[in-house]
Amino acid sequence: MKTLVSIWILAFSLGAQAQPMKLYAAAGVKLPVQALAQRFEADSGRRVELDFDTAGAAQDKFQKDPQAIFLITTEERLVAAQAAGQISGGHMWLLADTVAGIASSKPTKPKVDSVDDLRRALLTAKTIAFSDPARGATVGKHFAAMIRKLGIESEVLGKATLARDGVETMKLVQSGAVELGITQLSEVVQADAATLVGPFPGEFDLFTRYAIWVRGTDPVAQSFVTLLRSEAGGSSFKANGLRPVP
């Protein structure tokens, strides 16, 4: 009887360890994190269950899911969430930086080297897509503030499509449904590097640093973070348009 109980306890323990580790992440890191999660599963046998959304929506899902282990969103959001007591019992590590900018479905790309160039490109474009600021999209919020400051808010919003996230923005660009897409350059490179226009110029440059929050102290979870921050992890981020943080 004692042996049977021991076997049952061992089987239960192994079953718990085999459970996938749930990760919510901003869409800007989708391709490198997908690739690294696949590599991790092949090496360790432990699956990472992935869910990508805007930075704000990913954070909201994580906070509502007590079973989730990982959250990848902006460093700023994670610091604020810790300070507000919205997340606790874990640790944060920096991962990679990305820059916001513009993609175009047109063969001839607009010039955006200066603020005047940017204003002209936005006014000239017939259609524009960007992530819905109401869903917590980092670039969407920045873009909304930018067009207000440029004094062209009504003109741009009158021809704009609010996308769910950067991935949807790029689908609209790739299909030709919109002329310009506003999103992270990493998402542009991942979707179709041929559509790349460039970053926002001057005062409108947007630099975003992604970080990962790990809930709990599971050593297997820690080993996944080690992979993300390794040389191989850095190479995967670079290949997909992000800059790994040393």
C-alpha positions as CSV (number, residue, x, y, z in Angstrom):
1,M,0.0,0.0,0.0
2,K,2.8,2.3,0.9
3,T,4.5,1.6,-2.4
4,L,1.3,2.4,-4.3
5,V,0.9,5.7,-2.5
6,S,4.5,6.6,-3.3
7,I,4.0,5.7,-7.0
8,W,0.8,7.8,-7.1
9,I,2.6,10.8,-5.5
10,L,5.4,10.5,-8.0
11,A,3.0,10.2,-10.9
12,F,1.1,13.3,-9.7
13,S,4.4,15.2,-9.3
14,L,5.6,14.3,-12.8
15,G,2.2,15.2,-14.2
16,A,2.3,18.6,-12.6
17,Q,5.8,19.2,-14.0
18,A,4.6,18.2,-17.4
19,Q,1.9,20.9,-17.4
20,P,2.6,23.6,-20.0
21,M,3.9,26.9,-18.6
22,K,1.6,29.7,-19.7
23,L,3.1,32.9,-21.2
24,Y,1.4,36.1,-22.1
25,A,3.4,38.5,-24.2
26,A,3.3,41.7,-26.3
27,A,3.0,40.9,-30.0
28,G,6.2,42.7,-30.7
29,V,8.3,39.7,-29.5
30,K,6.1,37.0,-31.2
31,L,8.5,35.4,-33.7
32,P,11.7,35.2,-31.5
33,V,9.7,34.0,-28.5
34,Q,7.9,31.4,-30.5
35,A,11.2,30.1,-31.9
36,L,12.9,30.0,-28.5
37,A,9.9,28.3,-26.9
38,Q,10.0,25.6,-29.5
39,R,13.7,25.1,-28.9
40,F,13.1,25.0,-25.2
41,E,10.4,22.3,-25.5
42,A,12.7,20.2,-27.7
43,D,15.5,20.5,-25.2
44,S,13.6,20.2,-21.9
45,G,10.3,18.4,-22.8
46,R,8.4,21.2,-21.1
47,R,5.9,23.2,-23.3
48,V,5.5,27.0,-23.1
49,E,1.9,27.9,-23.9
50,L,2.0,31.2,-25.8
51,D,-0.6,34.0,-26.0
52,F,0.3,37.3,-27.8
53,D,-1.6,40.6,-27.7
54,T,-0.9,44.3,-27.1
55,A,1.4,45.1,-24.2
56,G,-1.6,46.3,-22.1
57,A,-3.9,43.4,-23.0
58,A,-1.1,40.8,-22.3
59,Q,-0.6,42.3,-18.9
60,D,-4.3,42.3,-18.1
61,K,-4.6,38.6,-19.1
62,F,-1.6,37.7,-17.0
63,Q,-3.0,39.5,-13.9
64,K,-6.3,37.7,-14.3
65,D,-4.7,34.2,-14.7
66,P,-3.2,32.9,-11.5
67,Q,-1.9,29.9,-13.4
68,A,0.3,32.0,-15.7
69,I,4.0,31.9,-15.2
70,F,5.4,34.4,-17.7
71,L,4.6,38.0,-18.8
72,I,6.5,39.8,-21.4
73,T,5.6,43.4,-21.8
74,T,7.3,46.8,-21.5
75,E,9.7,47.4,-18.6
76,E,7.7,50.6,-17.8
77,R,4.5,48.6,-17.3
78,L,6.2,45.9,-15.2
79,V,7.8,48.5,-12.9
80,A,4.5,50.3,-12.5
81,A,2.6,47.0,-11.8
82,Q,5.1,46.0,-9.1
83,A,4.8,49.4,-7.5
84,A,1.0,49.2,-7.5
85,G,1.0,45.7,-6.1
86,Q,-0.6,44.3,-9.2
87,I,2.1,41.6,-9.6
88,S,4.2,40.1,-6.9
89,G,6.0,36.9,-5.9
90,G,8.3,36.9,-8.9
91,H,11.2,38.5,-10.7
92,M,11.8,40.7,-13.7
93,W,14.6,40.4,-16.3
94,L,15.3,42.8,-19.3
95,L,15.1,41.2,-22.7
96,A,15.2,43.4,-25.8
97,D,14.5,46.8,-27.3
98,T,12.3,47.7,-30.3
99,V,11.6,51.0,-32.1
100,A,8.3,52.2,-33.4
101,G,7.9,53.3,-37.0
102,I,6.1,53.0,-40.3
103,A,5.5,50.4,-42.9
104,S,4.1,51.0,-46.4
105,S,2.3,48.8,-48.9
106,K,3.4,51.1,-51.8
107,P,6.5,50.2,-53.9
108,T,7.8,53.8,-53.5
109,K,8.2,54.5,-49.8
110,P,7.5,58.0,-48.3
111,K,10.4,59.9,-46.9
112,V,10.3,60.3,-43.0
113,D,13.7,61.8,-42.3
114,S,12.3,64.9,-40.6
115,V,9.1,66.0,-38.7
116,D,8.0,67.9,-41.8
117,D,8.5,64.7,-43.9
118,L,6.5,62.7,-41.4
119,R,3.6,65.2,-41.4
120,R,3.6,65.2,-45.2
121,A,3.6,61.4,-45.4
122,L,0.7,61.1,-42.9
123,L,-1.4,63.7,-44.7
124,T,-0.7,62.3,-48.2
125,A,-1.5,58.7,-47.4
126,K,-5.0,57.7,-48.3
127,T,-5.4,55.1,-45.5
128,I,-3.5,54.4,-42.3
129,A,-3.7,51.6,-39.7
130,F,-2.4,51.6,-36.1
131,S,-3.1,49.6,-33.0
132,D,-6.1,50.7,-30.9
133,P,-4.8,52.8,-28.0
134,A,-7.9,51.8,-25.9
135,R,-6.5,48.2,-25.9
136,G,-3.3,49.4,-24.3
137,A,-1.2,49.4,-27.5
138,T,2.1,51.2,-26.7
139,V,2.6,52.4,-30.3
140,G,-1.0,53.2,-30.7
141,K,-1.0,55.5,-27.7
142,H,2.2,57.2,-28.9
143,F,0.9,57.7,-32.4
144,A,-2.4,59.2,-31.1
145,A,-0.4,61.7,-29.0
146,M,2.0,62.4,-31.9
147,I,-0.8,63.3,-34.4
148,R,-2.3,65.6,-31.8
149,K,1.0,67.4,-31.4
150,L,1.4,67.6,-35.1
151,G,-2.0,69.2,-35.4
152,I,-3.3,66.6,-37.9
153,E,-5.4,64.4,-35.6
154,S,-8.7,64.9,-37.3
155,E,-7.2,64.4,-40.8
156,V,-5.5,61.2,-39.8
157,L,-8.3,59.7,-37.7
158,G,-10.7,60.3,-40.6
159,K,-8.8,57.8,-42.7
160,A,-7.5,55.5,-40.0
161,T,-8.3,51.9,-39.2
162,L,-7.8,50.8,-35.5
163,A,-6.2,47.4,-35.6
164,R,-6.3,44.8,-32.8
165,D,-2.5,44.8,-32.6
166,G,0.7,45.2,-34.6
167,V,0.2,41.8,-36.2
168,E,-3.2,42.8,-37.6
169,T,-1.7,46.2,-38.6
170,M,0.9,44.4,-40.8
171,K,-1.8,42.1,-42.3
172,L,-3.6,45.2,-43.5
173,V,-0.4,46.6,-45.0
174,Q,0.5,43.3,-46.6
175,S,-2.9,42.9,-48.2
176,G,-2.9,46.4,-49.5
177,A,-5.9,47.3,-47.5
178,V,-4.1,50.3,-46.1
179,E,-1.2,52.4,-47.4
180,L,0.6,53.0,-44.2
181,G,0.9,50.9,-41.0
182,I,2.1,52.2,-37.7
183,T,3.7,49.6,-35.5
184,Q,7.0,48.3,-34.0
185,L,9.7,47.9,-36.6
186,S,10.3,44.4,-35.2
187,E,6.8,43.5,-36.3
188,V,7.4,45.0,-39.7
189,V,10.6,43.0,-40.2
190,Q,8.9,39.8,-39.0
191,A,5.9,40.3,-41.3
192,D,7.6,41.7,-44.5
193,A,10.8,43.6,-44.4
194,A,10.1,44.9,-47.9
195,T,7.4,47.2,-46.5
196,L,9.7,48.9,-44.0
197,V,9.8,52.7,-44.2
198,G,11.7,53.6,-41.0
199,P,11.4,55.0,-37.4
200,F,9.7,58.2,-36.4
201,P,12.1,61.1,-36.7
202,G,13.4,63.5,-34.1
203,E,11.2,64.2,-31.0
204,F,8.8,61.5,-32.0
205,D,11.3,58.6,-31.8
206,L,9.8,55.8,-29.6
207,F,12.1,53.4,-27.9
208,T,10.5,50.5,-26.1
209,R,12.3,48.1,-23.8
210,Y,10.7,44.7,-23.2
211,A,11.1,42.7,-20.1
212,I,9.9,39.4,-18.7
213,W,8.2,38.8,-15.4
214,V,8.4,35.3,-13.9
215,R,5.9,34.3,-11.3
216,G,7.2,31.9,-8.7
217,T,10.5,30.0,-8.4
218,D,10.1,27.0,-10.7
219,P,13.7,26.2,-11.8
220,V,12.4,25.0,-15.2
221,A,10.8,28.4,-15.7
222,Q,14.1,30.1,-14.7
223,S,15.9,28.0,-17.3
224,F,13.6,29.3,-20.0
225,V,14.5,32.8,-19.0
226,T,18.2,31.8,-19.2
227,L,17.6,30.7,-22.8
228,L,15.9,34.0,-23.7
229,R,18.8,36.0,-22.3
230,S,21.5,33.7,-23.8
231,E,23.6,34.4,-26.9
232,A,21.3,32.1,-28.9
233,G,18.3,34.1,-27.5
234,G,20.0,37.4,-28.5
235,S,20.6,36.1,-32.0
236,S,16.9,35.2,-32.4
237,F,15.8,38.7,-31.2
238,K,18.3,40.4,-33.6
239,A,17.1,38.3,-36.5
240,N,13.6,39.6,-35.9
241,G,14.3,43.3,-35.7
242,L,14.9,43.7,-31.9
243,R,18.0,44.7,-30.0
244,P,18.8,42.4,-27.1
245,V,19.6,44.1,-23.8
246,P,23.1,43.1,-22.5
